[in-house]
Amino acid sequence: MDQILSGETTVPVIAPQTVAQPKKTEPVSSLNFDAEEKLLENYTIESFGPQEIPTAMQIEGDTVDLTKMSATVCYAQVLDILSYPDNYLGKTITMGGLFSVYESPTTGDVYLACLIQDATACCANGIEFICKDAKNYPQDYPELGTNIKVVGTFETYMEDEYMYCRLKDATLEIVQEN
Protein backbone atom coordinates (compact mmCIF):
# COMPACT_ATOMS: atom_id res chain seq x y z
CA MET A 1 0.00 0.00 0.00
CA ASP A 2 2.80 2.42 0.88
CA GLN A 3 4.35 1.72 -2.52
CA ILE A 4 1.11 2.59 -4.25
CA LEU A 5 0.58 5.74 -2.23
CA SER A 6 4.15 6.84 -2.80
CA GLY A 7 3.67 6.46 -6.55
CA GLU A 8 5.81 3.38 -7.05
CA THR A 9 3.63 1.75 -9.68
CA THR A 10 6.27 0.74 -12.17
CA VAL A 11 7.27 -2.72 -13.30
CA PRO A 12 10.01 -4.13 -11.08
CA VAL A 13 13.38 -4.55 -12.76
CA ILE A 14 14.30 -8.20 -13.18
CA ALA A 15 18.00 -8.75 -12.58
CA PRO A 16 19.98 -11.50 -14.30
CA GLN A 17 20.12 -14.64 -12.20
CA THR A 18 23.24 -16.51 -11.26
CA VAL A 19 23.59 -20.11 -10.20
CA ALA A 20 26.54 -21.95 -8.75
CA GLN A 21 27.41 -24.85 -11.02
CA PRO A 22 29.91 -27.59 -10.13
CA LYS A 23 33.19 -27.36 -11.99
CA LYS A 24 33.90 -30.22 -14.30
CA THR A 25 36.57 -31.86 -12.20
CA GLU A 26 37.07 -35.26 -10.70
CA PRO A 27 34.47 -36.14 -8.07
CA VAL A 28 35.36 -35.45 -4.45
CA SER A 29 35.42 -38.62 -2.39
CA SER A 30 34.86 -36.98 1.00
CA LEU A 31 34.21 -33.55 2.51
CA ASN A 32 37.11 -33.44 4.96
CA PHE A 33 38.53 -30.08 3.70
CA ASP A 34 40.62 -27.82 5.87
CA ALA A 35 38.83 -24.61 4.96
CA GLU A 36 35.61 -23.40 3.35
CA GLU A 37 37.60 -21.88 0.46
CA LYS A 38 38.60 -25.36 -0.70
CA LEU A 39 34.94 -26.34 -0.88
CA LEU A 40 34.00 -23.17 -2.78
CA GLU A 41 36.81 -23.56 -5.30
CA ASN A 42 34.92 -26.55 -6.66
CA TYR A 43 32.22 -24.22 -8.01
CA THR A 44 32.00 -21.54 -10.68
CA ILE A 45 29.35 -18.87 -10.99
CA GLU A 46 27.59 -18.81 -14.35
CA SER A 47 25.22 -16.06 -15.38
CA PHE A 48 21.99 -16.64 -17.26
CA GLY A 49 21.03 -14.40 -20.17
CA PRO A 50 18.67 -11.47 -19.79
CA GLN A 51 15.08 -12.19 -18.89
CA GLU A 52 12.13 -10.90 -20.85
CA ILE A 53 10.05 -8.30 -19.01
CA PRO A 54 6.42 -9.43 -18.90
CA THR A 55 3.94 -7.63 -21.13
CA ALA A 56 0.61 -6.22 -20.03
CA MET A 57 -2.42 -8.50 -19.85
CA GLN A 58 -4.93 -7.95 -22.65
CA ILE A 59 -8.24 -6.76 -21.21
CA GLU A 60 -11.31 -6.66 -23.43
CA GLY A 61 -14.42 -4.65 -22.65
CA ASP A 62 -15.06 -1.86 -20.21
CA THR A 63 -15.24 -3.89 -16.98
CA VAL A 64 -12.79 -5.89 -14.92
CA ASP A 65 -14.35 -8.01 -12.16
CA LEU A 66 -11.62 -9.14 -9.80
CA THR A 67 -14.14 -10.84 -7.50
CA LYS A 68 -14.65 -13.66 -10.02
CA MET A 69 -10.95 -14.58 -10.17
CA SER A 70 -8.94 -16.97 -8.02
CA ALA A 71 -6.72 -15.35 -5.38
CA THR A 72 -3.60 -15.93 -7.47
CA VAL A 73 -5.06 -14.53 -10.70
CA CYS A 74 -6.66 -11.60 -8.88
CA TYR A 75 -3.37 -10.64 -7.23
CA ALA A 76 -1.59 -10.87 -10.61
CA GLN A 77 -4.32 -8.75 -12.21
CA VAL A 78 -3.91 -6.02 -9.55
CA LEU A 79 -0.16 -6.01 -10.21
CA ASP A 80 -0.90 -5.59 -13.91
CA ILE A 81 -3.31 -2.73 -13.22
CA LEU A 82 -0.69 -0.93 -11.13
CA SER A 83 2.09 -1.66 -13.63
CA TYR A 84 0.16 -0.66 -16.76
CA PRO A 85 -2.45 1.86 -15.54
CA ASP A 86 -3.01 3.37 -19.01
CA ASN A 87 -4.56 0.07 -20.14
CA TYR A 88 -7.30 0.41 -17.51
CA LEU A 89 -8.22 4.11 -17.67
CA GLY A 90 -12.00 4.56 -17.67
CA LYS A 91 -12.74 0.88 -17.04
CA THR A 92 -15.16 -0.13 -14.29
CA ILE A 93 -13.31 -2.29 -11.78
CA THR A 94 -14.97 -4.47 -9.16
CA MET A 95 -12.71 -5.68 -6.39
CA GLY A 96 -13.06 -7.37 -3.05
CA GLY A 97 -10.54 -7.25 -0.24
CA LEU A 98 -9.74 -5.70 3.11
CA PHE A 99 -10.61 -2.13 4.02
CA SER A 100 -7.47 -0.12 4.64
CA VAL A 101 -6.64 3.51 5.36
CA TYR A 102 -3.50 5.58 5.01
CA GLU A 103 -3.18 8.98 6.63
CA SER A 104 -0.39 11.20 5.34
CA PRO A 105 1.83 12.26 8.24
CA THR A 106 2.67 15.54 6.47
CA THR A 107 -0.72 16.69 5.13
CA GLY A 108 -3.17 14.72 7.26
CA ASP A 109 -5.00 13.64 4.08
CA VAL A 110 -6.80 10.30 4.39
CA TYR A 111 -6.60 7.73 1.58
CA LEU A 112 -8.95 4.74 1.53
CA ALA A 113 -8.00 1.50 -0.19
CA CYS A 114 -9.13 -2.03 -0.84
CA LEU A 115 -6.23 -4.43 -0.20
CA ILE A 116 -6.07 -7.71 -2.10
CA GLN A 117 -3.93 -10.50 -0.71
CA ASP A 118 -2.29 -13.26 -2.69
CA ALA A 119 -3.36 -16.90 -2.26
CA THR A 120 -1.13 -17.44 0.79
CA ALA A 121 -2.00 -14.06 2.34
CA CYS A 122 1.68 -13.21 2.66
CA CYS A 123 1.60 -10.30 0.20
CA ALA A 124 -0.94 -7.60 -0.49
CA ASN A 125 -1.54 -4.87 -3.04
CA GLY A 126 -4.37 -2.45 -3.11
CA ILE A 127 -6.11 0.25 -5.02
CA GLU A 128 -7.22 3.53 -3.53
CA PHE A 129 -10.87 4.50 -3.92
CA ILE A 130 -13.07 7.56 -3.45
CA CYS A 131 -16.75 6.97 -2.74
CA LYS A 132 -19.24 8.78 -4.93
CA ASP A 133 -21.47 9.68 -1.99
CA ALA A 134 -20.21 12.11 0.63
CA LYS A 135 -18.84 10.11 3.53
CA ASN A 136 -16.63 11.08 6.44
CA TYR A 137 -13.83 8.96 7.80
CA PRO A 138 -13.92 7.21 10.26
CA GLN A 139 -17.61 7.42 11.24
CA ASP A 140 -19.04 6.43 7.83
CA TYR A 141 -16.64 3.57 7.10
CA PRO A 142 -16.12 0.01 8.38
CA GLU A 143 -13.38 -1.01 10.78
CA LEU A 144 -9.91 -1.58 9.35
CA GLY A 145 -9.51 -5.09 7.96
CA THR A 146 -13.21 -5.53 7.22
CA ASN A 147 -14.01 -7.49 4.04
CA ILE A 148 -15.36 -5.08 1.46
CA LYS A 149 -16.41 -4.93 -2.18
CA VAL A 150 -15.68 -1.76 -4.15
CA VAL A 151 -16.90 -0.84 -7.64
CA GLY A 152 -15.57 2.27 -9.35
CA THR A 153 -14.05 3.82 -12.45
CA PHE A 154 -10.27 3.52 -12.73
CA GLU A 155 -8.26 6.70 -13.11
CA THR A 156 -4.81 8.08 -12.43
CA TYR A 157 -4.02 11.44 -10.87
CA MET A 158 -0.98 13.50 -10.02
CA GLU A 159 -0.12 14.66 -6.53
CA ASP A 160 3.08 16.63 -6.22
CA GLU A 161 5.26 15.00 -8.88
CA TYR A 162 3.90 11.46 -8.39
CA MET A 163 1.22 9.57 -10.29
CA TYR A 164 -1.33 7.56 -8.29
CA CYS A 165 -4.12 5.14 -9.22
CA ARG A 166 -7.62 5.02 -7.78
CA LEU A 167 -11.23 4.09 -8.34
CA LYS A 168 -13.41 7.21 -8.50
CA ASP A 169 -17.15 7.43 -7.96
CA ALA A 170 -16.87 4.14 -6.08
CA THR A 171 -19.55 2.27 -4.19
CA LEU A 172 -18.53 0.46 -1.03
CA GLU A 173 -20.25 -2.61 0.33
CA ILE A 174 -19.36 -4.63 3.43
CA VAL A 175 -19.06 -8.32 2.57
CA GLN A 176 -20.27 -10.77 5.20
CA GLU A 177 -17.94 -13.74 5.65
CA ASN A 178 -19.53 -17.15 5.26
Phi, psi and chi 1 to 4 in degrees:
 res  aa     phi    psi   chi1   chi2   chi3   chi4
   1 MET       -  -45.6  179.2   68.6 -174.0      -
   2 ASP   -59.0  -35.8  -69.4  -21.9      -      -
   3 GLN   -64.8  -40.0  -68.4  170.8  -37.8      -
   4 ILE   -66.4  -48.3  -64.4  166.1      -      -
   5 LEU   -68.5  -23.6  -66.7  174.7      -      -
   6 SER   -89.1    1.8   69.2      -      -      -
   7 GLY    88.8    8.2      -      -      -      -
   8 GLU   -83.4   81.0  -63.1  177.4   23.5      -
   9 THR  -119.1   30.8   59.5      -      -      -
  10 THR   -97.6  165.0   57.7      -      -      -
  11 VAL   -70.4  131.4  177.2      -      -      -
  12 PRO   -64.7  145.9   16.0  -22.2      -      -
  13 VAL   -78.1  133.4  175.5      -      -      -
  14 ILE  -101.9  114.3  -58.0  172.2      -      -
  15 ALA   -83.2  151.1      -      -      -      -
  16 PRO   -59.5  143.0  -17.2   26.4      -      -
  17 GLN   -93.8  152.3  -64.7  178.6  -15.3      -
  18 THR  -127.2  150.5   57.6      -      -      -
  19 VAL  -139.5  137.3  167.1      -      -      -
  20 ALA   -78.3  126.3      -      -      -      -
  21 GLN  -117.6  138.7  -62.0  -70.4  -28.9      -
  22 PRO   -62.9  139.2  -12.9   21.0      -      -
  23 LYS   -67.7  154.2  -77.6 -174.6  179.7  178.1
  24 LYS   -86.4   82.6  -62.8 -170.6  175.6   27.8
  25 THR  -128.5  179.6   59.6      -      -      -
  26 GLU   -67.3  144.8  -65.2 -178.9   25.4      -
  27 PRO   -61.8  147.4    9.9  -14.0      -      -
  28 VAL   -87.7  129.3  179.1      -      -      -
  29 SER   -81.7  -28.9   59.3      -      -      -
  30 SER  -151.3  164.6   66.6      -      -      -
  31 LEU  -105.3   42.6  -67.4  177.0      -      -
  32 ASN   -97.4   60.4   56.0    0.6      -      -
  33 PHE   -85.2  155.3  -65.5  105.9      -      -
  34 ASP   -77.5  -32.1  -64.0  -29.2      -      -
  35 ALA  -144.0  158.4      -      -      -      -
  36 GLU   -61.1  -33.7 -176.3  178.0  -29.8      -
  37 GLU   -57.0  -37.7  -66.8   82.3   39.4      -
  38 LYS   -64.5  -36.1  -70.6 -176.5  179.5  179.0
  39 LEU   -68.9  -43.2 -179.4   61.1      -      -
  40 LEU   -69.9  -25.4  -67.8  177.6      -      -
  41 GLU   -70.3   -8.1   70.1 -175.1   19.6      -
  42 ASN   -85.2    3.8  -71.8  -41.1      -      -
  43 TYR  -127.3  148.4  -70.4   87.6      -      -
  44 THR  -120.7  153.9   59.0      -      -      -
  45 ILE  -100.8  122.6  -56.4  -64.1      -      -
  46 GLU  -115.0  138.4  -64.3  179.6   13.0      -
  47 SER   -98.8  140.5 -179.8      -      -      -
  48 PHE   -84.2  162.2  -72.7   95.7      -      -
  49 GLY   -70.4  173.7      -      -      -      -
  50 PRO   -64.0  147.9   17.3  -23.8      -      -
  51 GLN   -94.8  151.6  -64.7  178.8  -17.1      -
  52 GLU   -81.4  132.3 -177.3  177.6  -40.5      -
  53 ILE   -76.3  132.0  -65.7  178.1      -      -
  54 PRO   -60.2  148.5   -8.5   14.4      -      -
  55 THR   -95.2  164.4   57.6      -      -      -
  56 ALA   -65.6  148.8      -      -      -      -
  57 MET   -68.8  149.3  -66.3 -179.3 -174.9      -
  58 GLN   -92.9  116.1  -60.9  -58.8  -46.8      -
  59 ILE  -109.4  126.3  -59.4  -60.6      -      -
  60 GLU  -106.7  145.1  -64.6 -179.5   11.0      -
  61 GLY    88.5 -178.5      -      -      -      -
  62 ASP  -102.6    2.8  -67.5  -28.5      -      -
  63 THR  -129.2  147.0   61.2      -      -      -
  64 VAL  -130.8  114.7  178.4      -      -      -
  65 ASP  -106.3  100.1 -169.6  -14.1      -      -
  66 LEU   -74.7  -16.7  -58.6  173.0      -      -
  67 THR   -74.1  -13.9   62.8      -      -      -
  68 LYS   -99.0    9.8  -64.9 -178.0  178.4 -179.2
  69 MET  -107.7  155.4  -61.1  176.1 -176.2      -
  70 SER   -65.9  162.7   71.2      -      -      -
  71 ALA   -57.7  -40.1      -      -      -      -
  72 THR   -67.7  -47.0  -58.0      -      -      -
  73 VAL   -67.0  -40.6  173.5      -      -      -
  74 CYS   -60.7  -46.6  179.9      -      -      -
  75 TYR   -61.1  -43.3 -175.2   75.7      -      -
  76 ALA   -64.4  -38.3      -      -      -      -
  77 GLN   -64.8  -41.4 -175.2   72.9   56.8      -
  78 VAL   -63.0  -41.2  171.2      -      -      -
  79 LEU   -60.2  -39.4  -73.2  176.3      -      -
  80 ASP   -66.4  -41.8 -168.1   69.5      -      -
  81 ILE   -59.6  -45.0  -68.4  168.8      -      -
  82 LEU   -73.6  -27.3  -61.4  175.4      -      -
  83 SER   -82.6  -33.3  -61.7      -      -      -
  84 TYR  -128.3   61.9  -56.8   98.7      -      -
  85 PRO   -60.8  -30.2   20.2  -30.1      -      -
  86 ASP   -61.1  -27.3  -70.1  -14.1      -      -
  87 ASN   -72.2  -12.9  -65.6  -14.5      -      -
  88 TYR  -116.1   -1.9  -63.5   87.1      -      -
  89 LEU   -55.5  129.5  -67.9  174.8      -      -
  90 GLY    82.3   -7.3      -      -      -      -
  91 LYS   -79.0  147.5  -66.9 -170.1 -174.9  -66.5
  92 THR   -85.5  123.2  -60.0      -      -      -
  93 ILE  -116.2  130.3  -64.1 -179.3      -      -
  94 THR  -109.8  126.7  -57.4      -      -      -
  95 MET  -141.2  149.8   58.7 -170.5  -62.9      -
  96 GLY  -124.1  142.4      -      -      -      -
  97 GLY  -179.8 -152.1      -      -      -      -
  98 LEU  -102.6  135.8  -56.9  176.2      -      -
  99 PHE   -69.7  130.8  177.9   68.1      -      -
 100 SER  -139.2  154.1 -179.0      -      -      -
 101 VAL  -136.8  141.2  174.6      -      -      -
 102 TYR  -125.7  129.4  172.5   77.3      -      -
 103 GLU  -113.3  122.4 -175.3  173.7  -10.2      -
 104 SER   -65.1  126.2  170.7      -      -      -
 105 PRO   -69.8  -20.9   20.2  -26.4      -      -
 106 THR   -91.7  -40.2   54.7      -      -      -
 107 THR  -104.3  -20.5   65.5      -      -      -
 108 GLY    80.6    0.0      -      -      -      -
 109 ASP   -63.8  143.2  -68.5  -20.9      -      -
 110 VAL  -107.2  131.0  174.1      -      -      -
 111 TYR  -119.3  127.0  -58.8   88.9      -      -
 112 LEU   -99.3  145.0  -50.1  172.7      -      -
 113 ALA  -148.3  157.3      -      -      -      -
 114 CYS  -109.1  115.0  180.0      -      -      -
 115 LEU   -93.1  132.4  -70.2 -178.4      -      -
 116 ILE  -113.1  126.3  -65.0  179.5      -      -
 117 GLN   -94.8  155.7  -63.5  178.0  -40.3      -
 118 ASP   -75.9 -179.4   69.0  -11.7      -      -
 119 ALA   -59.6  -31.6      -      -      -      -
 120 THR   -95.7    0.2   60.9      -      -      -
 121 ALA    61.0   25.8      -      -      -      -
 122 CYS   -93.6  -21.1   72.1      -      -      -
 123 CYS  -130.4  151.3  -57.1      -      -      -
 124 ALA  -144.6  145.5      -      -      -      -
 125 ASN  -134.1  155.6 -101.4  -40.8      -      -
 126 GLY  -147.0  169.5      -      -      -      -
 127 ILE  -127.9  131.1  -62.8  178.8      -      -
 128 GLU   -65.8  152.9  178.3 -173.5   -9.3      -
 129 PHE  -144.3  154.7   65.2   88.3      -      -
 130 ILE  -127.8  120.9  -64.1  178.3      -      -
 131 CYS   -69.5  145.1  -71.8      -      -      -
 132 LYS   -75.0  -27.7   66.1  178.9  169.0 -175.1
 133 ASP   -93.3  148.4   50.8  -14.3      -      -
 134 ALA   -68.0  115.7      -      -      -      -
 135 LYS  -130.1  153.5  -68.5 -174.4  176.4 -165.3
 136 ASN  -116.0  136.4  -64.7  -49.1      -      -
 137 TYR   -94.5  136.4 -179.4   79.2      -      -
 138 PRO   -97.1  -11.9   32.9  -33.5      -      -
 139 GLN   -62.1  -29.1   59.7  -90.4   26.4      -
 140 ASP   -99.7   12.5  -63.3  -29.6      -      -
 141 TYR  -126.4  159.6  -73.2   94.2      -      -
 142 PRO   -72.1  171.8   23.9  -30.3      -      -
 143 GLU   -67.2  152.8  -69.5 -176.0   32.2      -
 144 LEU   -56.8  139.3  -65.5  175.8      -      -
 145 GLY    86.4   -1.3      -      -      -      -
 146 THR   -70.4  140.7  -60.4      -      -      -
 147 ASN   -70.5  126.8  -75.6  -42.6      -      -
 148 ILE  -132.7  163.4   60.6  171.5      -      -
 149 LYS  -126.0  131.2  177.8  179.5  173.2 -178.1
 150 VAL  -126.4  135.7  178.5      -      -      -
 151 VAL  -127.3  125.1 -178.8      -      -      -
 152 GLY  -161.5  176.1      -      -      -      -
 153 THR   -96.1  127.6  -55.9      -      -      -
 154 PHE   -75.3  135.1 -174.6   78.0      -      -
 155 GLU  -148.8  165.1   71.3  173.4   -2.7      -
 156 THR  -117.2  157.3   58.4      -      -      -
 157 TYR  -150.2  158.3   68.0   98.7      -      -
 158 MET  -104.1  138.0  -61.8  -62.4  -68.8      -
 159 GLU  -138.1  122.1 -167.0  169.5  -66.1      -
 160 ASP    57.0 -127.4  -63.4  -37.0      -      -
 161 GLU  -104.8   14.4   68.7  -90.3   12.0      -
 162 TYR  -108.6  146.6  -61.1  105.4      -      -
 163 MET   -98.3  136.5 -176.6 -179.4   74.6      -
 164 TYR  -125.7  160.0  -62.2   91.6      -      -
 165 CYS  -115.4  147.3  -58.0      -      -      -
 166 ARG  -162.4  166.3   68.9  179.2  171.1 -157.9
 167 LEU  -102.7  120.7  -60.2 -179.3      -      -
 168 LYS   -98.7  163.1   68.6  176.6 -178.4  174.8
 169 ASP    50.6   41.1  -60.8  -33.0      -      -
 170 ALA   -82.8  150.5      -      -      -      -
 171 THR  -106.9  142.9   59.0      -      -      -
 172 LEU  -120.5  131.5  169.2   68.1      -      -
 173 GLU  -132.9  134.5  174.8 -175.4  -31.5      -
 174 ILE   -80.4  132.2  -65.1  174.4      -      -
 175 VAL  -102.3  123.3  175.7      -      -      -
 176 GLN   -79.6  130.5  -59.9  -60.1  -38.1      -
 177 GLU   -74.1  143.9  -66.8 -175.7   52.7      -
 178 ASN   -88.1      -  -66.3  -25.8      -      -
